[in-house]
Amino acid sequence: MKNIIGIFGIVLLSACSSYFGEKTDLDFIDPPDFTLRDVAYVPIQPAWDQFVYPSDVTIGFDELIYVVDEATEQIIGMDESGREQGRFRVPGVTSVTQDRRFDLLACGTIDTVSANGEPITLACLYRIRMTGEGGKYGIRHARVINKIIHPFYARSNLNTADLAVRFKKVAIMASDIPTQNNRYYVTRQGAGGSGVLGPNDAVLIFSNNDQFETPISVTTSSGVFNDYFRRPSGIATFAQPPQIQASQERHFYYSSVDPSNELMVQYIEYIESDFGAEFRPVIFPVGDTSRADGFLYEPGKFSNPVGLTVAGDNSRFLFVVDADKDSLFQFTRDGFEGVLPPPASGITKMQKVSFGGTGNGLTQFNRPSGVAYYRRIVYVADAGNGRVLRFRLTLDFD
């Protein structure tokens, strides 16, 4: 489906007097089904279009914005106005996140040679320190301080299947315990095999000093599965900026881009008990149309959900971008698609605000690949259009 999804009037922000300039004639717009107030994500202009192929966007704990331009192999640091702070090159970079020490963790590649001297390319996770000489901070002063190369974080031998392994995304954990703070999850896509140390598909846990700990096993009613994750791509925890609200929960969402997986976005819960600790999938309700018209666990809901993020505020919204459906989806933490309706509307059912469609309009996308959220603004890396778009949810505008 390549149409705008949900209740969304195509509204240009420049047409809203409460934001910029004078109103223009909006008679050409078809009114949404919900007529008391508009409920929609409204585009903020201008689009940031100084990129070639922006494959990821993240908000740092330093409250700056970091965009990965896959085509130029650069991480671009920006402030909230879109002003560039600088660029930093990382070989093969496809995604980036920031931990609570303000280090960047970037998924990329590294060129090296095999034991017999042949040139090879391996997956590599780069740790980038944001401070340089004299304590100066920022992307202009950044430097690589560690490289976590597959498979050498876990074993010394290399096989042919390792050449196809790639790291996709990183998600940070928070804790008041120093040794537990800044541990992180990494999604790894492999090329077969089921070994614990790879090169199979997996979600990995690393310590805060980049030591490999373990791949995650998932416990279901059918038993414990060491191979639960299939082509995992996006991953997000509740430890999101700002710092003061960084959650210490170890639960996470992840997305799969395996077309045979009916539930391509899932919520995995970390549970500790007297019998030990385990990761378990959470089952969300589906089909109760008295509460919502869309659900996270709808079979076939997604086609290629490459990126996702969680809101760091009390809303705890989940955002998913689908590169094939050219769409942005938004869900509550309970798995319902949409947001609560405006107060005093008399409606209790969730109102859909997911949207998209193929194109280069302000509410259209071309292979969106990354999504971030901060201060009620959603940022989408619209890779195929070479831009980053911004949207604000509004429940009350003219």
PEQUICOR-V639942 format. One record per helix or strand of 2 or more residues. SS is the DSSP state (helix for helix, strand for strand). FROM is the first residue (numbers start at 1). LEN is the number of residues. If there is no record, write none. Layout:
ss: [SS,SS]
from: [FROM,FROM]
len: [LEN,LEN]
This chain:
ss: [helix,strand,strand,strand,strand,strand,strand,strand,strand,helix,helix,strand,helix,strand,strand,strand,strand,strand,strand,strand,helix,strand,strand,strand,strand,strand,strand,strand,strand,strand,strand,helix,strand]
from: [13,40,54,65,74,84,95,104,119,133,139,143,160,166,184,202,212,218,223,232,243,252,265,276,307,318,327,336,355,368,377,383,387]
len: [3,9,6,5,5,6,4,10,11,3,3,7,5,7,6,5,4,3,3,5,3,5,9,6,4,5,5,2,2,7,6,3,8]
